[in-house]
Structure formats: C-alpha cells, structure tokens
Amino acid sequence: MTNMFTRFFTRSESKPKTIRVLAVEGGGVRGIVTGQILGRLEAALGGRLRDHFDLMAGTSSGGISVLALATDSLTDAYELSTIFNVRSKDVFRRAPNPVRLPPLISGPRYLAAGFLEVARDILGDGWLSDCQIPTLVTSYLIEEGRLKLFGSINEDFDDDYRLTDVARATTAAPAFFPPANIVSREGKSLWGIDGGVYANSPILQAITEARRRFGRDCLIELVSVGPGDPPLTVKPGPAQQWGGISWLKPAFDIHVLALSEQTHAFVREQMPTVNLHRLEVDWNMLPKAQKPTAGLDDYRPRNLARLHDGSLRWLDNNDAKIKAVRNALLQAALT
C-alpha cells in the first residue's frame, strides 16, 4: 500500500537543466592569447562558438571579445587573435604630453579616438540588443560607485547602448584611457571605467546572471578563459626605498591577480552545481627568454609574437583539456 501511495502521489523531480556559460577575462594585448584559445575551442566544437553557449560574459578586452562573438562581427573566433595582434598599435595611440610629465601625473596615456576607430571596424554601428545570445559586459560607474553589468536582466530595460560604447566603457583602464561617457538609445548618460578594476574575471557575475535567467536550481558548465599571468614579482632591494607612487602599479596588479585566483577557488570549492573549466596559458612552461611581458599595452612586435607563439605551444600541449571542455559542452546540450 505504501509503495502504491508513493508511486501515485509523490511528485517526480525533473533533472535540472544544464546551462553553458562562457566568461572571458581582460588583458589588453593579451587578447591575442584568449583569441587563440577561443578559436581552438570553436574549431573543436564545430560551427559558431556562440551556438554552444547559453550566456557569455566578458571584461575589458574579454568584453570586446564576447560582443564580437555574440554578433555577426567575425568570420570565426580565431579572428579575435588576429585583431589584437594587428590593431593593437592603432588602439594605443599616445596622448599629447608636450612637457614630458611623468606618466602618473600627465593624464591618460592614450587617446580614446584610436580605440573607438578599431572598435567601430570590429563591431560596426550595432546595439547591445543585437546580440544573438544573452551577453554580459562589465564596467565600473564612477559617478554611482558601483559595478555596471551591461546586458543583465537585473538592469533597467531601457539600457540599450551602442556596441562600440559598451566596448569603450569596459576597456577604459584608469591611467591608460580617460573614463568613458556613453549615452543609451533613450538618452541615459553614464561614466564608466574598465570593469577589470572590480571583476577582471567575471565568473561570479556570469553565474548570478545564469541563475536569474534560467532558475536558481540550474546546473552550470562554466568555461573561464584568460590569457594567464606571469608571476608578479618585486625585487626587494629597490622596493626598500619605494613610496606610495612606486607601489601603486605592482600593488594593483597583485590585487587583480589575487582576486581572480580567489574567485576561481571559491567557485570550485563552494559551488557544487557549477562545473568550472579553466583555460589559461601557463607561462612558466617557457624559458625566460621566450616569455611575454605583463604589459597590457606592450604592442612591440617581439612581445606580440611571444604571446602568439606561446599560446599556440600551450594549446598544442593541452589538446586533451580542450577536448574535455568540448565533450562537457556537447553533453550539456543534450540535457
């Protein structure tokens, strides 16, 4: 009797849907690396990369990447690597500094015009609403003192901006570019800086958005793509004499790297419904003479070549990892 009661009156539990999420970090010219990784993953999956995800998120150069992937801006994902390689010199167009003031007090290092020219060539005149899948891009709003998530359903529904303006807002790195003033289709004005100051690796934001859109009980296959960071070291001798200005850049770089590492560790250890796949180059595999610099704006040909060649070597040595991500995504599509 008990078995019959259980059979007819106990509600069966359906298996939660598995959501496929892509998150792409920032990194300036190191977008060459993330472009190579995304291109290799797309080739392994077949078809357009966006067709294998339910949601994409990006910060800074990663924000440009997901905007291009979510629209019809690219022939294939490999094109991202080519763009960062060939057009970096156009993006980083020096601002005038006639009296040769030190960089920390001379104003932004680069003009916004160079970036906007390249962004328009990539993204055209489209709007955020033209994205073919849900796409999240980060920026920090300096007047409001909060993180802005372009494309989030938690934001106002009148938040439709030009793709180039969203790209400008997510990449306006302090000291490199001036803050971005952008205006929505309906006339709403915002002042934003690079989302990397808050969430260079936007995986927590992507997870939260996925749960808002697809339900809190959804399972998530999360692919987090980054360029990889060389160890951030400081020579103790000179550092003995450093003051606040000298420590400013290394301290900020260490903060960004630490936040990314802690965020990934938190997701792995504390979110059992999220299956995290981390794809980033391990630069320690290369001899010192072949390693690229950590500079976001180091577009010297030698450094660009090292980024390109090093990422290819890592991909060739980690083909099994790419295949494992491919298999997980294809399996998730069946649920």
C-alpha positions as CSV (number, residue, x, y, z in Angstrom):
1,M,0.0,0.0,0.0
2,T,2.8,2.3,0.9
3,N,4.6,1.7,-2.4
4,M,1.4,2.4,-4.3
5,F,0.8,5.6,-2.4
6,T,4.4,6.7,-3.1
7,R,4.1,5.8,-6.8
8,F,0.9,7.8,-7.4
9,F,1.2,10.7,-5.1
10,T,4.9,11.6,-4.8
11,R,5.8,14.3,-7.4
12,S,8.6,13.2,-9.6
13,E,11.6,15.5,-9.7
14,S,12.8,16.6,-13.1
15,K,16.5,16.8,-13.7
16,P,17.7,20.5,-13.6
17,K,18.7,22.0,-16.9
18,T,22.4,22.4,-17.6
19,I,23.4,25.9,-18.7
20,R,26.5,26.6,-20.7
21,V,28.3,29.8,-19.7
22,L,31.5,31.4,-21.2
23,A,33.4,34.0,-19.3
24,V,36.4,35.8,-20.8
25,E,38.9,37.9,-18.9
26,G,40.6,41.1,-19.8
27,G,44.2,41.5,-20.6
28,G,44.9,44.2,-23.2
29,V,47.1,43.0,-26.0
30,R,47.0,39.5,-24.3
31,G,43.6,39.2,-26.1
32,I,45.8,37.5,-28.7
33,V,46.0,34.6,-26.3
34,T,42.3,34.4,-25.4
35,G,41.5,34.7,-29.1
36,Q,43.7,31.7,-29.8
37,I,42.0,29.7,-27.0
38,L,38.5,30.6,-28.2
39,G,39.4,29.8,-31.8
40,R,40.7,26.4,-30.8
41,L,37.6,25.6,-28.8
42,E,35.3,26.8,-31.6
43,A,37.2,24.5,-34.1
44,A,36.8,21.6,-31.7
45,L,33.1,22.2,-31.2
46,G,32.2,23.0,-34.9
47,G,30.1,25.9,-36.0
48,R,29.9,29.2,-34.3
49,L,31.1,29.4,-30.7
50,R,28.1,31.3,-29.5
51,D,25.8,28.4,-30.7
52,H,27.4,26.2,-27.9
53,F,26.6,28.6,-25.1
54,D,23.5,29.9,-23.4
55,L,25.2,33.0,-21.9
56,M,28.5,34.9,-22.4
57,A,30.3,37.4,-20.1
58,G,33.4,39.5,-20.6
59,T,35.5,42.2,-19.1
60,S,37.7,44.7,-20.8
61,S,39.4,43.0,-23.9
62,G,37.2,40.0,-22.9
63,G,34.2,42.2,-23.1
64,I,35.1,43.2,-26.7
65,S,35.6,39.5,-27.5
66,V,32.1,38.4,-26.3
67,L,30.4,41.3,-28.0
68,A,32.0,40.3,-31.3
69,L,31.2,36.6,-30.8
70,A,27.6,37.4,-29.9
71,T,27.0,39.4,-33.0
72,D,27.9,38.8,-36.7
73,S,31.2,40.7,-36.4
74,L,33.7,37.8,-37.0
75,T,34.4,35.2,-39.6
76,D,35.5,32.9,-36.8
77,A,36.8,33.2,-33.2
78,Y,40.4,33.0,-34.4
79,E,39.9,36.4,-35.9
80,L,40.0,37.9,-32.4
81,S,43.6,36.9,-32.0
82,T,44.5,38.5,-35.4
83,I,42.7,41.7,-34.5
84,F,44.5,42.1,-31.2
85,N,47.8,41.3,-32.9
86,V,47.4,43.6,-35.9
87,R,45.4,46.5,-34.5
88,S,47.0,47.0,-31.0
89,K,49.2,49.8,-32.3
90,D,46.1,51.6,-33.5
91,V,44.3,51.2,-30.2
92,F,47.2,52.5,-28.1
93,R,47.6,55.9,-29.7
94,R,49.7,58.2,-27.5
95,A,48.0,61.2,-25.9
96,P,50.0,64.5,-26.2
97,N,52.5,65.2,-23.4
98,P,54.4,68.2,-24.6
99,V,56.1,69.0,-21.3
100,R,57.1,65.3,-20.8
101,L,55.5,64.9,-17.4
102,P,55.8,61.5,-15.7
103,P,53.1,59.1,-16.7
104,L,51.4,59.0,-13.3
105,I,50.7,62.8,-13.4
106,S,50.5,63.5,-17.1
107,G,46.9,62.4,-17.6
108,P,45.7,59.4,-19.6
109,R,48.5,57.7,-21.6
110,Y,46.3,57.1,-24.7
111,L,43.6,58.8,-26.7
112,A,40.1,57.2,-26.8
113,A,39.9,58.0,-30.5
114,G,42.3,55.2,-31.5
115,F,40.3,52.6,-29.6
116,L,36.9,53.8,-30.9
117,E,38.2,53.6,-34.5
118,V,39.2,50.0,-34.1
119,A,36.0,49.1,-32.1
120,R,33.8,50.5,-34.9
121,D,35.8,48.5,-37.5
122,I,35.0,45.3,-35.5
123,L,31.5,46.0,-34.1
124,G,30.0,48.5,-36.6
125,D,27.0,50.6,-35.6
126,G,25.1,47.8,-33.8
127,W,23.4,47.9,-30.4
128,L,23.7,45.7,-27.4
129,S,20.2,44.4,-28.2
130,D,21.6,43.0,-31.5
131,C,23.5,40.2,-29.5
132,Q,22.2,36.8,-30.6
133,I,22.5,35.3,-27.1
134,P,22.5,36.8,-23.6
135,T,25.7,38.8,-23.2
136,L,27.1,40.4,-20.1
137,V,29.8,43.1,-20.1
138,T,31.2,44.8,-17.0
139,S,32.2,48.4,-16.3
140,Y,32.6,50.4,-13.1
141,L,30.4,53.5,-12.9
142,I,32.5,56.2,-11.3
143,E,29.6,58.6,-10.5
144,E,27.4,55.9,-8.9
145,G,30.2,53.9,-7.3
146,R,29.0,50.5,-8.5
147,L,29.6,47.7,-11.0
148,K,27.6,48.0,-14.2
149,L,26.5,44.8,-15.9
150,F,25.6,45.7,-19.5
151,G,23.1,43.2,-20.8
152,S,21.9,42.0,-17.4
153,I,18.1,41.4,-16.9
154,N,18.6,42.9,-13.5
155,E,19.4,46.3,-15.0
156,D,16.8,48.8,-16.5
157,F,15.2,47.6,-19.7
158,D,15.9,50.9,-21.4
159,D,19.6,50.1,-21.2
160,D,20.4,49.7,-24.9
161,Y,23.8,51.1,-25.9
162,R,25.9,51.1,-29.0
163,L,28.2,48.1,-29.0
164,T,31.2,50.4,-29.5
165,D,30.2,52.4,-26.4
166,V,29.9,49.3,-24.3
167,A,33.3,48.2,-25.5
168,R,34.7,51.6,-24.7
169,A,33.3,51.6,-21.2
170,T,34.6,48.1,-20.3
171,T,38.1,48.9,-21.5
172,A,38.6,52.4,-20.1
173,A,41.5,51.4,-17.9
174,P,42.5,54.1,-15.4
175,A,45.7,55.9,-16.4
176,F,45.6,54.3,-19.8
177,F,42.4,55.8,-21.2
178,P,40.0,58.6,-20.0
179,P,36.7,57.5,-18.4
180,A,34.0,56.7,-21.0
181,N,30.9,58.9,-21.2
182,I,28.3,56.9,-23.0
183,V,24.6,57.5,-23.7
184,S,21.9,55.0,-24.2
185,R,19.4,54.9,-27.1
186,E,16.9,56.6,-24.7
187,G,19.4,59.3,-23.6
188,K,20.6,57.9,-20.3
189,S,24.2,59.0,-19.7
190,L,26.8,57.0,-17.8
191,W,30.5,57.5,-16.9
192,G,32.3,54.1,-16.8
193,I,35.9,52.8,-16.4
194,D,37.4,49.4,-17.1
195,G,35.4,46.6,-15.5
196,G,38.7,44.9,-14.5
197,V,39.0,47.2,-11.5
198,Y,36.1,45.2,-10.0
199,A,35.8,41.9,-11.8
200,N,38.5,41.2,-14.3
201,S,37.3,37.6,-14.3
202,P,33.5,38.0,-14.4
203,I,32.6,34.4,-13.4
204,L,30.6,35.2,-10.3
205,Q,28.6,37.8,-12.3
206,A,28.0,35.2,-15.0
207,I,26.9,32.6,-12.6
208,T,24.5,35.1,-10.9
209,E,23.1,36.1,-14.3
210,A,22.6,32.5,-15.4
211,R,20.6,31.7,-12.3
212,R,18.4,34.8,-12.7
213,R,17.6,33.9,-16.3
214,F,17.4,30.1,-16.1
215,G,16.5,29.3,-12.5
216,R,18.4,29.1,-9.2
217,D,18.5,25.3,-9.4
218,C,20.1,25.1,-12.8
219,L,23.4,23.3,-13.3
220,I,26.2,25.3,-14.9
221,E,29.0,24.2,-17.2
222,L,31.3,27.3,-16.9
223,V,34.2,27.9,-19.2
224,S,36.5,30.6,-17.9
225,V,39.1,31.8,-20.5
226,G,42.1,34.0,-19.6
227,P,45.5,34.8,-21.0
228,G,47.4,33.6,-18.0
229,D,49.5,35.8,-15.9
230,P,53.3,35.6,-15.3
231,P,54.3,35.6,-11.6
232,L,54.1,39.1,-10.3
233,T,57.5,39.6,-8.5
234,V,59.2,42.6,-7.0
235,K,62.9,43.0,-6.4
236,P,63.3,43.5,-2.7
237,G,66.4,45.8,-3.0
238,P,64.7,48.7,-4.8
239,A,61.4,48.1,-3.1
240,Q,63.1,49.1,0.2
241,Q,63.0,52.7,-1.0
242,W,59.6,52.7,-2.6
243,G,56.8,55.0,-1.5
244,G,53.1,55.1,-2.4
245,I,53.6,56.1,-6.1
246,S,56.2,53.4,-6.8
247,W,54.0,50.7,-5.2
248,L,50.8,51.8,-7.0
249,K,51.1,49.7,-10.1
250,P,52.5,46.5,-8.7
251,A,50.1,46.6,-5.8
252,F,47.1,47.0,-8.1
253,D,48.4,44.2,-10.4
254,I,48.8,41.8,-7.4
255,H,45.2,42.8,-6.3
256,V,43.7,41.9,-9.7
257,L,45.5,38.6,-9.9
258,A,44.7,37.6,-6.3
259,L,41.0,38.5,-6.8
260,S,40.9,36.3,-9.9
261,E,42.6,33.3,-8.2
262,Q,40.3,33.6,-5.1
263,T,37.2,33.9,-7.2
264,H,38.0,30.7,-9.1
265,A,38.9,28.9,-5.9
266,F,35.6,29.9,-4.3
267,V,33.6,28.6,-7.3
268,R,35.5,25.3,-7.3
269,E,35.1,24.7,-3.6
270,Q,31.8,26.3,-2.7
271,M,29.6,25.9,-5.7
272,P,28.9,22.2,-6.3
273,T,26.3,22.9,-9.0
274,V,28.9,24.7,-11.1
275,N,31.4,22.7,-13.1
276,L,34.3,25.1,-13.7
277,H,36.7,24.6,-16.7
278,R,39.6,27.0,-16.5
279,L,41.5,27.6,-19.8
280,E,44.6,29.9,-19.4
281,V,48.2,29.7,-20.6
282,D,50.8,28.6,-18.0
283,W,53.7,30.8,-19.0
284,N,56.0,29.0,-16.6
285,M,56.4,26.3,-19.3
286,L,58.5,28.7,-21.4
287,P,62.1,29.7,-20.8
288,K,62.5,33.3,-19.6
289,A,63.8,34.5,-23.0
290,Q,60.5,33.4,-24.7
291,K,58.1,34.8,-22.1
292,P,56.0,37.9,-23.0
293,T,55.8,40.9,-20.7
294,A,52.9,41.5,-18.4
295,G,52.2,44.9,-20.0
296,L,48.6,45.4,-21.2
297,D,49.8,47.8,-23.8
298,D,53.1,46.3,-24.9
299,Y,52.4,46.1,-28.6
300,R,56.1,45.8,-29.6
301,P,56.3,43.1,-32.4
302,R,58.6,40.9,-30.3
303,N,56.1,40.8,-27.4
304,L,53.1,40.2,-29.7
305,A,55.0,37.3,-31.4
306,R,55.7,35.8,-28.0
307,L,52.1,36.0,-27.0
308,H,51.0,34.3,-30.2
309,D,53.7,31.6,-30.3
310,G,53.4,30.8,-26.6
311,S,49.7,30.4,-26.7
312,L,49.9,28.1,-29.7
313,R,52.5,25.9,-27.8
314,W,50.3,25.7,-24.7
315,L,47.3,24.7,-26.9
316,D,49.2,22.0,-28.7
317,N,50.4,20.6,-25.3
318,N,46.9,20.8,-23.8
319,D,44.7,19.4,-26.6
320,A,43.2,16.9,-24.1
321,K,41.9,19.8,-22.0
322,I,40.2,21.5,-25.0
323,K,38.6,18.1,-25.9
324,A,37.4,17.7,-22.3
325,V,35.7,21.1,-22.4
326,R,34.2,20.3,-25.8
327,N,32.8,17.0,-24.5
328,A,31.3,18.6,-21.4
329,L,29.6,21.3,-23.5
330,L,28.2,18.8,-26.1
331,Q,26.9,16.6,-23.3
332,A,25.3,19.6,-21.6
333,A,23.4,20.5,-24.8
334,L,21.6,17.1,-24.5
335,T,20.1,17.8,-21.1
